[in-house]
Amino acid sequence: MVLTYGWAYGSEGTELRGKEFMVAISIGGPEAAYQAGGHNHFSMSELTKPFQATSNLTGMRFLPTFTKQGVRLLKNEQVLESAEKLRHLKFNY
C-alpha cells in the first residue's frame, strides 16, 4: 500500500520524494556465489536493481546497499560487529 500511485509516485505522489532508501541484506552463502558465473548467476548489484528502480520512481535517494555475506559461518561477535557497522552507516550518508 505504500507504493500507491498518487501517494508514492505519479503527478501528485510525492510522499517519499527526497527520503533515503537503503537495503540491508544478509546472505548465508559466500560472495563468490553472487557473481556472473557463480552459483546464483547474478551479482548483488544486479539483484538489487528493482530496489533502485523503485527508488528512482518514487524520487528517493538510493543509498549503497549494506551486504553481509557468509553469515551462516559467522561467530556471535562477528554478527554484532556487522550490526554495529550497519547502525553507524545509516547515520553517515
Helices and strands as residue ranges (DSSP letters): E 20-21, E 24-27, G 31-33, H 44-47, H 49-58, E 61-62, E 66-69, G 71-73, H 76-89
